[in-house]
């Protein structure tokens, strides 16, 4: 894999927004191993210690899932804006829901709160780039079961 370099590993881990321990849990590695990836420590062959292709693929797939989630939200937001423009109504700021904890994040399709926050960050960046008014609000707790 030509894109498997120490710098690309650091960029990918920064982009997905997980802590080192969360990355370790996602890919099934030890936290020490993740630290070695980030540090670019030499492996037994003297080359930089890098994720295996399977670990890299899991990280890549999580990043792509985050991109898809953000793009899906942006398609809906753009549709709402277009609908408001076509009907002559004012376009109110959209509410971008922020998970409160890992349970909320899992309900939103992400493994950890930090991964969900990375998706919200992508949405906010796109809203700002497209000058779409938004507000970030906490998700509402699900109703308690009796």
Chimera marker file (.cmm) of the C-alpha trace (Angstrom):
<marker_set name="trace">
<marker id="1" x="0.000" y="0.000" z="0.000" r="1" g="1" b="0" radius="0.5"/>
<marker id="2" x="1.721" y="3.128" z="-1.214" r="1" g="1" b="0" radius="0.5"/>
<marker id="3" x="-0.380" y="5.419" z="0.994" r="1" g="1" b="0" radius="0.5"/>
<marker id="4" x="0.737" y="3.668" z="4.167" r="1" g="1" b="0" radius="0.5"/>
<marker id="5" x="3.346" y="6.111" z="5.477" r="1" g="1" b="0" radius="0.5"/>
<marker id="6" x="3.933" y="7.431" z="9.010" r="1" g="1" b="0" radius="0.5"/>
<marker id="7" x="2.642" y="10.873" z="7.946" r="1" g="1" b="0" radius="0.5"/>
<marker id="8" x="-0.527" y="9.408" z="6.373" r="1" g="1" b="0" radius="0.5"/>
<marker id="9" x="-1.149" y="7.371" z="9.515" r="1" g="1" b="0" radius="0.5"/>
<marker id="10" x="-0.924" y="10.542" z="11.638" r="1" g="1" b="0" radius="0.5"/>
<marker id="11" x="-3.216" y="12.424" z="9.231" r="1" g="1" b="0" radius="0.5"/>
<marker id="12" x="-5.765" y="9.576" z="9.182" r="1" g="1" b="0" radius="0.5"/>
<marker id="13" x="-5.811" y="9.279" z="12.975" r="1" g="1" b="0" radius="0.5"/>
<marker id="14" x="-6.203" y="13.038" z="13.321" r="1" g="1" b="0" radius="0.5"/>
<marker id="15" x="-9.026" y="13.059" z="10.758" r="1" g="1" b="0" radius="0.5"/>
<marker id="16" x="-11.050" y="10.300" z="12.417" r="1" g="1" b="0" radius="0.5"/>
<marker id="17" x="-10.711" y="12.061" z="15.756" r="1" g="1" b="0" radius="0.5"/>
<marker id="18" x="-10.159" y="9.043" z="17.987" r="1" g="1" b="0" radius="0.5"/>
<marker id="19" x="-7.874" y="8.808" z="20.979" r="1" g="1" b="0" radius="0.5"/>
<marker id="20" x="-5.039" y="6.287" z="20.830" r="1" g="1" b="0" radius="0.5"/>
<marker id="21" x="-6.932" y="3.885" z="23.084" r="1" g="1" b="0" radius="0.5"/>
<marker id="22" x="-10.054" y="4.172" z="20.886" r="1" g="1" b="0" radius="0.5"/>
<marker id="23" x="-8.005" y="3.496" z="17.761" r="1" g="1" b="0" radius="0.5"/>
<marker id="24" x="-6.570" y="0.429" z="19.469" r="1" g="1" b="0" radius="0.5"/>
<marker id="25" x="-10.087" y="-0.810" z="20.276" r="1" g="1" b="0" radius="0.5"/>
<marker id="26" x="-11.361" y="-0.171" z="16.727" r="1" g="1" b="0" radius="0.5"/>
<marker id="27" x="-8.539" y="-2.050" z="15.026" r="1" g="1" b="0" radius="0.5"/>
<marker id="28" x="-7.971" y="-4.708" z="17.709" r="1" g="1" b="0" radius="0.5"/>
<marker id="29" x="-4.413" y="-3.641" z="18.542" r="1" g="1" b="0" radius="0.5"/>
<marker id="30" x="-2.645" y="-2.662" z="21.729" r="1" g="1" b="0" radius="0.5"/>
<marker id="31" x="-2.420" y="0.999" z="22.637" r="1" g="1" b="0" radius="0.5"/>
<marker id="32" x="1.380" y="0.694" z="22.640" r="1" g="1" b="0" radius="0.5"/>
<marker id="33" x="1.190" y="-0.403" z="19.011" r="1" g="1" b="0" radius="0.5"/>
<marker id="34" x="-0.789" y="2.707" z="18.090" r="1" g="1" b="0" radius="0.5"/>
<marker id="35" x="1.799" y="4.891" z="19.852" r="1" g="1" b="0" radius="0.5"/>
<marker id="36" x="4.510" y="3.197" z="17.765" r="1" g="1" b="0" radius="0.5"/>
<marker id="37" x="2.558" y="3.966" z="14.562" r="1" g="1" b="0" radius="0.5"/>
<marker id="38" x="2.270" y="7.618" z="15.535" r="1" g="1" b="0" radius="0.5"/>
<marker id="39" x="5.879" y="7.864" z="16.622" r="1" g="1" b="0" radius="0.5"/>
<marker id="40" x="7.171" y="6.285" z="13.424" r="1" g="1" b="0" radius="0.5"/>
<marker id="41" x="9.308" y="3.943" z="15.508" r="1" g="1" b="0" radius="0.5"/>
<marker id="42" x="11.379" y="1.507" z="13.491" r="1" g="1" b="0" radius="0.5"/>
<marker id="43" x="10.035" y="-2.026" z="13.269" r="1" g="1" b="0" radius="0.5"/>
<marker id="44" x="12.148" y="-5.209" z="13.265" r="1" g="1" b="0" radius="0.5"/>
<marker id="45" x="13.209" y="-4.537" z="9.665" r="1" g="1" b="0" radius="0.5"/>
<marker id="46" x="14.387" y="-0.996" z="10.472" r="1" g="1" b="0" radius="0.5"/>
<marker id="47" x="11.511" y="0.564" z="8.502" r="1" g="1" b="0" radius="0.5"/>
<marker id="48" x="8.817" y="2.682" z="10.187" r="1" g="1" b="0" radius="0.5"/>
<marker id="49" x="6.404" y="0.640" z="12.291" r="1" g="1" b="0" radius="0.5"/>
<marker id="50" x="3.083" y="0.936" z="10.453" r="1" g="1" b="0" radius="0.5"/>
<marker id="51" x="-0.418" y="-0.525" z="10.736" r="1" g="1" b="0" radius="0.5"/>
<marker id="52" x="-1.012" y="-3.817" z="8.982" r="1" g="1" b="0" radius="0.5"/>
<marker id="53" x="-3.154" y="-3.583" z="5.843" r="1" g="1" b="0" radius="0.5"/>
<marker id="54" x="-6.104" y="-4.963" z="7.858" r="1" g="1" b="0" radius="0.5"/>
<marker id="55" x="-5.694" y="-2.284" z="10.560" r="1" g="1" b="0" radius="0.5"/>
<marker id="56" x="-5.274" y="0.420" z="7.915" r="1" g="1" b="0" radius="0.5"/>
<marker id="57" x="-8.415" y="-0.779" z="6.135" r="1" g="1" b="0" radius="0.5"/>
<marker id="58" x="-10.460" y="-0.554" z="9.360" r="1" g="1" b="0" radius="0.5"/>
<marker id="59" x="-9.264" y="3.015" z="9.921" r="1" g="1" b="0" radius="0.5"/>
<marker id="60" x="-9.877" y="3.901" z="6.279" r="1" g="1" b="0" radius="0.5"/>
<marker id="61" x="-13.405" y="2.436" z="6.443" r="1" g="1" b="0" radius="0.5"/>
<marker id="62" x="-14.210" y="4.419" z="9.599" r="1" g="1" b="0" radius="0.5"/>
<marker id="63" x="-12.983" y="7.608" z="7.924" r="1" g="1" b="0" radius="0.5"/>
<marker id="64" x="-15.126" y="6.863" z="4.855" r="1" g="1" b="0" radius="0.5"/>
<marker id="65" x="-18.165" y="6.167" z="7.082" r="1" g="1" b="0" radius="0.5"/>
<marker id="66" x="-17.627" y="9.556" z="8.722" r="1" g="1" b="0" radius="0.5"/>
<marker id="67" x="-17.373" y="11.222" z="5.311" r="1" g="1" b="0" radius="0.5"/>
<marker id="68" x="-20.595" y="9.504" z="4.164" r="1" g="1" b="0" radius="0.5"/>
<marker id="69" x="-22.453" y="10.541" z="7.325" r="1" g="1" b="0" radius="0.5"/>
<marker id="70" x="-21.364" y="14.169" z="6.914" r="1" g="1" b="0" radius="0.5"/>
<marker id="71" x="-22.235" y="14.200" z="3.218" r="1" g="1" b="0" radius="0.5"/>
<marker id="72" x="-25.648" y="12.639" z="3.878" r="1" g="1" b="0" radius="0.5"/>
<marker id="73" x="-26.363" y="15.369" z="6.433" r="1" g="1" b="0" radius="0.5"/>
<marker id="74" x="-25.188" y="18.055" z="4.002" r="1" g="1" b="0" radius="0.5"/>
<marker id="75" x="-27.442" y="16.726" z="1.221" r="1" g="1" b="0" radius="0.5"/>
<marker id="76" x="-30.412" y="17.050" z="3.571" r="1" g="1" b="0" radius="0.5"/>
<marker id="77" x="-29.345" y="20.530" z="4.685" r="1" g="1" b="0" radius="0.5"/>
<marker id="78" x="-28.927" y="21.674" z="1.070" r="1" g="1" b="0" radius="0.5"/>
<marker id="79" x="-32.348" y="20.236" z="0.211" r="1" g="1" b="0" radius="0.5"/>
<marker id="80" x="-33.897" y="22.170" z="3.106" r="1" g="1" b="0" radius="0.5"/>
<marker id="81" x="-32.206" y="25.370" z="1.939" r="1" g="1" b="0" radius="0.5"/>
<marker id="82" x="-33.357" y="24.850" z="-1.670" r="1" g="1" b="0" radius="0.5"/>
<marker id="83" x="-36.912" y="24.131" z="-0.519" r="1" g="1" b="0" radius="0.5"/>
<marker id="84" x="-36.952" y="27.329" z="1.541" r="1" g="1" b="0" radius="0.5"/>
<marker id="85" x="-35.649" y="29.340" z="-1.409" r="1" g="1" b="0" radius="0.5"/>
<marker id="86" x="-38.184" y="27.842" z="-3.835" r="1" g="1" b="0" radius="0.5"/>
<marker id="87" x="-41.121" y="28.479" z="-1.521" r="1" g="1" b="0" radius="0.5"/>
<marker id="88" x="-40.033" y="31.958" z="-0.478" r="1" g="1" b="0" radius="0.5"/>
<marker id="89" x="-39.729" y="31.016" z="3.176" r="1" g="1" b="0" radius="0.5"/>
<marker id="90" x="-36.855" y="32.100" z="5.360" r="1" g="1" b="0" radius="0.5"/>
<marker id="91" x="-34.168" y="29.523" z="5.947" r="1" g="1" b="0" radius="0.5"/>
<marker id="92" x="-33.726" y="29.060" z="9.668" r="1" g="1" b="0" radius="0.5"/>
<marker id="93" x="-30.390" y="27.858" z="11.047" r="1" g="1" b="0" radius="0.5"/>
<marker id="94" x="-30.158" y="24.090" z="10.859" r="1" g="1" b="0" radius="0.5"/>
<marker id="95" x="-29.657" y="22.187" z="14.086" r="1" g="1" b="0" radius="0.5"/>
<marker id="96" x="-26.621" y="19.926" z="13.985" r="1" g="1" b="0" radius="0.5"/>
<marker id="97" x="-27.077" y="17.355" z="16.720" r="1" g="1" b="0" radius="0.5"/>
<marker id="98" x="-24.080" y="16.588" z="18.908" r="1" g="1" b="0" radius="0.5"/>
<marker id="99" x="-23.979" y="13.315" z="20.823" r="1" g="1" b="0" radius="0.5"/>
<marker id="100" x="-23.672" y="13.617" z="24.575" r="1" g="1" b="0" radius="0.5"/>
<marker id="101" x="-21.812" y="10.343" z="25.148" r="1" g="1" b="0" radius="0.5"/>
<marker id="102" x="-20.676" y="7.095" z="23.505" r="1" g="1" b="0" radius="0.5"/>
<marker id="103" x="-24.216" y="5.669" z="23.656" r="1" g="1" b="0" radius="0.5"/>
<marker id="104" x="-25.583" y="8.630" z="21.674" r="1" g="1" b="0" radius="0.5"/>
<marker id="105" x="-22.692" y="8.281" z="19.234" r="1" g="1" b="0" radius="0.5"/>
<marker id="106" x="-23.445" y="4.591" z="18.679" r="1" g="1" b="0" radius="0.5"/>
<marker id="107" x="-27.111" y="5.419" z="18.024" r="1" g="1" b="0" radius="0.5"/>
<marker id="108" x="-25.838" y="7.897" z="15.428" r="1" g="1" b="0" radius="0.5"/>
<marker id="109" x="-23.721" y="5.156" z="13.822" r="1" g="1" b="0" radius="0.5"/>
<marker id="110" x="-20.269" y="5.968" z="15.221" r="1" g="1" b="0" radius="0.5"/>
<marker id="111" x="-18.269" y="3.779" z="17.618" r="1" g="1" b="0" radius="0.5"/>
<marker id="112" x="-17.271" y="6.570" z="20.030" r="1" g="1" b="0" radius="0.5"/>
<marker id="113" x="-18.223" y="10.131" z="20.924" r="1" g="1" b="0" radius="0.5"/>
<marker id="114" x="-14.942" y="11.387" z="19.487" r="1" g="1" b="0" radius="0.5"/>
<marker id="115" x="-15.730" y="9.781" z="16.095" r="1" g="1" b="0" radius="0.5"/>
<marker id="116" x="-19.153" y="11.471" z="16.130" r="1" g="1" b="0" radius="0.5"/>
<marker id="117" x="-17.554" y="14.813" z="16.984" r="1" g="1" b="0" radius="0.5"/>
<marker id="118" x="-15.317" y="14.409" z="13.909" r="1" g="1" b="0" radius="0.5"/>
<marker id="119" x="-18.468" y="14.030" z="11.770" r="1" g="1" b="0" radius="0.5"/>
<marker id="120" x="-20.049" y="17.121" z="13.340" r="1" g="1" b="0" radius="0.5"/>
<marker id="121" x="-16.811" y="19.020" z="12.697" r="1" g="1" b="0" radius="0.5"/>
<marker id="122" x="-17.008" y="18.083" z="8.987" r="1" g="1" b="0" radius="0.5"/>
<marker id="123" x="-20.654" y="19.249" z="8.827" r="1" g="1" b="0" radius="0.5"/>
<marker id="124" x="-19.860" y="22.544" z="10.555" r="1" g="1" b="0" radius="0.5"/>
<marker id="125" x="-16.881" y="23.179" z="8.248" r="1" g="1" b="0" radius="0.5"/>
<marker id="126" x="-19.061" y="22.575" z="5.178" r="1" g="1" b="0" radius="0.5"/>
<marker id="127" x="-21.892" y="24.751" z="6.520" r="1" g="1" b="0" radius="0.5"/>
<marker id="128" x="-19.427" y="27.575" z="7.103" r="1" g="1" b="0" radius="0.5"/>
<marker id="129" x="-17.858" y="27.137" z="3.657" r="1" g="1" b="0" radius="0.5"/>
<marker id="130" x="-21.311" y="27.257" z="2.029" r="1" g="1" b="0" radius="0.5"/>
<marker id="131" x="-22.523" y="30.049" z="4.330" r="1" g="1" b="0" radius="0.5"/>
<marker id="132" x="-25.338" y="27.926" z="5.680" r="1" g="1" b="0" radius="0.5"/>
<marker id="133" x="-26.569" y="29.095" z="9.088" r="1" g="1" b="0" radius="0.5"/>
<marker id="134" x="-26.368" y="26.386" z="11.734" r="1" g="1" b="0" radius="0.5"/>
<marker id="135" x="-26.412" y="25.745" z="15.445" r="1" g="1" b="0" radius="0.5"/>
<marker id="136" x="-24.891" y="22.803" z="17.275" r="1" g="1" b="0" radius="0.5"/>
<marker id="137" x="-27.262" y="21.366" z="19.871" r="1" g="1" b="0" radius="0.5"/>
<marker id="138" x="-27.007" y="18.399" z="22.204" r="1" g="1" b="0" radius="0.5"/>
<marker id="139" x="-28.930" y="15.279" z="21.286" r="1" g="1" b="0" radius="0.5"/>
<marker id="140" x="-32.004" y="14.736" z="23.389" r="1" g="1" b="0" radius="0.5"/>
<marker id="141" x="-31.894" y="11.768" z="25.715" r="1" g="1" b="0" radius="0.5"/>
<marker id="142" x="-33.974" y="8.827" z="24.464" r="1" g="1" b="0" radius="0.5"/>
<marker id="143" x="-37.165" y="8.194" z="26.441" r="1" g="1" b="0" radius="0.5"/>
<marker id="144" x="-36.793" y="5.797" z="29.333" r="1" g="1" b="0" radius="0.5"/>
<marker id="145" x="-38.480" y="2.462" z="28.987" r="1" g="1" b="0" radius="0.5"/>
<marker id="146" x="-40.988" y="1.573" z="31.638" r="1" g="1" b="0" radius="0.5"/>
<link id1="1" id2="2" r="1" g="1" b="0" radius="0.2"/>
<link id1="2" id2="3" r="1" g="1" b="0" radius="0.2"/>
<link id1="3" id2="4" r="1" g="1" b="0" radius="0.2"/>
<link id1="4" id2="5" r="1" g="1" b="0" radius="0.2"/>
<link id1="5" id2="6" r="1" g="1" b="0" radius="0.2"/>
<link id1="6" id2="7" r="1" g="1" b="0" radius="0.2"/>
<link id1="7" id2="8" r="1" g="1" b="0" radius="0.2"/>
<link id1="8" id2="9" r="1" g="1" b="0" radius="0.2"/>
<link id1="9" id2="10" r="1" g="1" b="0" radius="0.2"/>
<link id1="10" id2="11" r="1" g="1" b="0" radius="0.2"/>
<link id1="11" id2="12" r="1" g="1" b="0" radius="0.2"/>
<link id1="12" id2="13" r="1" g="1" b="0" radius="0.2"/>
<link id1="13" id2="14" r="1" g="1" b="0" radius="0.2"/>
<link id1="14" id2="15" r="1" g="1" b="0" radius="0.2"/>
<link id1="15" id2="16" r="1" g="1" b="0" radius="0.2"/>
<link id1="16" id2="17" r="1" g="1" b="0" radius="0.2"/>
<link id1="17" id2="18" r="1" g="1" b="0" radius="0.2"/>
<link id1="18" id2="19" r="1" g="1" b="0" radius="0.2"/>
<link id1="19" id2="20" r="1" g="1" b="0" radius="0.2"/>
<link id1="20" id2="21" r="1" g="1" b="0" radius="0.2"/>
<link id1="21" id2="22" r="1" g="1" b="0" radius="0.2"/>
<link id1="22" id2="23" r="1" g="1" b="0" radius="0.2"/>
<link id1="23" id2="24" r="1" g="1" b="0" radius="0.2"/>
<link id1="24" id2="25" r="1" g="1" b="0" radius="0.2"/>
<link id1="25" id2="26" r="1" g="1" b="0" radius="0.2"/>
<link id1="26" id2="27" r="1" g="1" b="0" radius="0.2"/>
<link id1="27" id2="28" r="1" g="1" b="0" radius="0.2"/>
<link id1="28" id2="29" r="1" g="1" b="0" radius="0.2"/>
<link id1="29" id2="30" r="1" g="1" b="0" radius="0.2"/>
<link id1="30" id2="31" r="1" g="1" b="0" radius="0.2"/>
<link id1="31" id2="32" r="1" g="1" b="0" radius="0.2"/>
<link id1="32" id2="33" r="1" g="1" b="0" radius="0.2"/>
<link id1="33" id2="34" r="1" g="1" b="0" radius="0.2"/>
<link id1="34" id2="35" r="1" g="1" b="0" radius="0.2"/>
<link id1="35" id2="36" r="1" g="1" b="0" radius="0.2"/>
<link id1="36" id2="37" r="1" g="1" b="0" radius="0.2"/>
<link id1="37" id2="38" r="1" g="1" b="0" radius="0.2"/>
<link id1="38" id2="39" r="1" g="1" b="0" radius="0.2"/>
<link id1="39" id2="40" r="1" g="1" b="0" radius="0.2"/>
<link id1="40" id2="41" r="1" g="1" b="0" radius="0.2"/>
<link id1="41" id2="42" r="1" g="1" b="0" radius="0.2"/>
<link id1="42" id2="43" r="1" g="1" b="0" radius="0.2"/>
<link id1="43" id2="44" r="1" g="1" b="0" radius="0.2"/>
<link id1="44" id2="45" r="1" g="1" b="0" radius="0.2"/>
<link id1="45" id2="46" r="1" g="1" b="0" radius="0.2"/>
<link id1="46" id2="47" r="1" g="1" b="0" radius="0.2"/>
<link id1="47" id2="48" r="1" g="1" b="0" radius="0.2"/>
<link id1="48" id2="49" r="1" g="1" b="0" radius="0.2"/>
<link id1="49" id2="50" r="1" g="1" b="0" radius="0.2"/>
<link id1="50" id2="51" r="1" g="1" b="0" radius="0.2"/>
<link id1="51" id2="52" r="1" g="1" b="0" radius="0.2"/>
<link id1="52" id2="53" r="1" g="1" b="0" radius="0.2"/>
<link id1="53" id2="54" r="1" g="1" b="0" radius="0.2"/>
<link id1="54" id2="55" r="1" g="1" b="0" radius="0.2"/>
<link id1="55" id2="56" r="1" g="1" b="0" radius="0.2"/>
<link id1="56" id2="57" r="1" g="1" b="0" radius="0.2"/>
<link id1="57" id2="58" r="1" g="1" b="0" radius="0.2"/>
<link id1="58" id2="59" r="1" g="1" b="0" radius="0.2"/>
<link id1="59" id2="60" r="1" g="1" b="0" radius="0.2"/>
<link id1="60" id2="61" r="1" g="1" b="0" radius="0.2"/>
<link id1="61" id2="62" r="1" g="1" b="0" radius="0.2"/>
<link id1="62" id2="63" r="1" g="1" b="0" radius="0.2"/>
<link id1="63" id2="64" r="1" g="1" b="0" radius="0.2"/>
<link id1="64" id2="65" r="1" g="1" b="0" radius="0.2"/>
<link id1="65" id2="66" r="1" g="1" b="0" radius="0.2"/>
<link id1="66" id2="67" r="1" g="1" b="0" radius="0.2"/>
<link id1="67" id2="68" r="1" g="1" b="0" radius="0.2"/>
<link id1="68" id2="69" r="1" g="1" b="0" radius="0.2"/>
<link id1="69" id2="70" r="1" g="1" b="0" radius="0.2"/>
<link id1="70" id2="71" r="1" g="1" b="0" radius="0.2"/>
<link id1="71" id2="72" r="1" g="1" b="0" radius="0.2"/>
<link id1="72" id2="73" r="1" g="1" b="0" radius="0.2"/>
<link id1="73" id2="74" r="1" g="1" b="0" radius="0.2"/>
<link id1="74" id2="75" r="1" g="1" b="0" radius="0.2"/>
<link id1="75" id2="76" r="1" g="1" b="0" radius="0.2"/>
<link id1="76" id2="77" r="1" g="1" b="0" radius="0.2"/>
<link id1="77" id2="78" r="1" g="1" b="0" radius="0.2"/>
<link id1="78" id2="79" r="1" g="1" b="0" radius="0.2"/>
<link id1="79" id2="80" r="1" g="1" b="0" radius="0.2"/>
<link id1="80" id2="81" r="1" g="1" b="0" radius="0.2"/>
<link id1="81" id2="82" r="1" g="1" b="0" radius="0.2"/>
<link id1="82" id2="83" r="1" g="1" b="0" radius="0.2"/>
<link id1="83" id2="84" r="1" g="1" b="0" radius="0.2"/>
<link id1="84" id2="85" r="1" g="1" b="0" radius="0.2"/>
<link id1="85" id2="86" r="1" g="1" b="0" radius="0.2"/>
<link id1="86" id2="87" r="1" g="1" b="0" radius="0.2"/>
<link id1="87" id2="88" r="1" g="1" b="0" radius="0.2"/>
<link id1="88" id2="89" r="1" g="1" b="0" radius="0.2"/>
<link id1="89" id2="90" r="1" g="1" b="0" radius="0.2"/>
<link id1="90" id2="91" r="1" g="1" b="0" radius="0.2"/>
<link id1="91" id2="92" r="1" g="1" b="0" radius="0.2"/>
<link id1="92" id2="93" r="1" g="1" b="0" radius="0.2"/>
<link id1="93" id2="94" r="1" g="1" b="0" radius="0.2"/>
<link id1="94" id2="95" r="1" g="1" b="0" radius="0.2"/>
<link id1="95" id2="96" r="1" g="1" b="0" radius="0.2"/>
<link id1="96" id2="97" r="1" g="1" b="0" radius="0.2"/>
<link id1="97" id2="98" r="1" g="1" b="0" radius="0.2"/>
<link id1="98" id2="99" r="1" g="1" b="0" radius="0.2"/>
<link id1="99" id2="100" r="1" g="1" b="0" radius="0.2"/>
<link id1="100" id2="101" r="1" g="1" b="0" radius="0.2"/>
<link id1="101" id2="102" r="1" g="1" b="0" radius="0.2"/>
<link id1="102" id2="103" r="1" g="1" b="0" radius="0.2"/>
<link id1="103" id2="104" r="1" g="1" b="0" radius="0.2"/>
<link id1="104" id2="105" r="1" g="1" b="0" radius="0.2"/>
<link id1="105" id2="106" r="1" g="1" b="0" radius="0.2"/>
<link id1="106" id2="107" r="1" g="1" b="0" radius="0.2"/>
<link id1="107" id2="108" r="1" g="1" b="0" radius="0.2"/>
<link id1="108" id2="109" r="1" g="1" b="0" radius="0.2"/>
<link id1="109" id2="110" r="1" g="1" b="0" radius="0.2"/>
<link id1="110" id2="111" r="1" g="1" b="0" radius="0.2"/>
<link id1="111" id2="112" r="1" g="1" b="0" radius="0.2"/>
<link id1="112" id2="113" r="1" g="1" b="0" radius="0.2"/>
<link id1="113" id2="114" r="1" g="1" b="0" radius="0.2"/>
<link id1="114" id2="115" r="1" g="1" b="0" radius="0.2"/>
<link id1="115" id2="116" r="1" g="1" b="0" radius="0.2"/>
<link id1="116" id2="117" r="1" g="1" b="0" radius="0.2"/>
<link id1="117" id2="118" r="1" g="1" b="0" radius="0.2"/>
<link id1="118" id2="119" r="1" g="1" b="0" radius="0.2"/>
<link id1="119" id2="120" r="1" g="1" b="0" radius="0.2"/>
<link id1="120" id2="121" r="1" g="1" b="0" radius="0.2"/>
<link id1="121" id2="122" r="1" g="1" b="0" radius="0.2"/>
<link id1="122" id2="123" r="1" g="1" b="0" radius="0.2"/>
<link id1="123" id2="124" r="1" g="1" b="0" radius="0.2"/>
<link id1="124" id2="125" r="1" g="1" b="0" radius="0.2"/>
<link id1="125" id2="126" r="1" g="1" b="0" radius="0.2"/>
<link id1="126" id2="127" r="1" g="1" b="0" radius="0.2"/>
<link id1="127" id2="128" r="1" g="1" b="0" radius="0.2"/>
<link id1="128" id2="129" r="1" g="1" b="0" radius="0.2"/>
<link id1="129" id2="130" r="1" g="1" b="0" radius="0.2"/>
<link id1="130" id2="131" r="1" g="1" b="0" radius="0.2"/>
<link id1="131" id2="132" r="1" g="1" b="0" radius="0.2"/>
<link id1="132" id2="133" r="1" g="1" b="0" radius="0.2"/>
<link id1="133" id2="134" r="1" g="1" b="0" radius="0.2"/>
<link id1="134" id2="135" r="1" g="1" b="0" radius="0.2"/>
<link id1="135" id2="136" r="1" g="1" b="0" radius="0.2"/>
<link id1="136" id2="137" r="1" g="1" b="0" radius="0.2"/>
<link id1="137" id2="138" r="1" g="1" b="0" radius="0.2"/>
<link id1="138" id2="139" r="1" g="1" b="0" radius="0.2"/>
<link id1="139" id2="140" r="1" g="1" b="0" radius="0.2"/>
<link id1="140" id2="141" r="1" g="1" b="0" radius="0.2"/>
<link id1="141" id2="142" r="1" g="1" b="0" radius="0.2"/>
<link id1="142" id2="143" r="1" g="1" b="0" radius="0.2"/>
<link id1="143" id2="144" r="1" g="1" b="0" radius="0.2"/>
<link id1="144" id2="145" r="1" g="1" b="0" radius="0.2"/>
<link id1="145" id2="146" r="1" g="1" b="0" radius="0.2"/>
</marker_set>
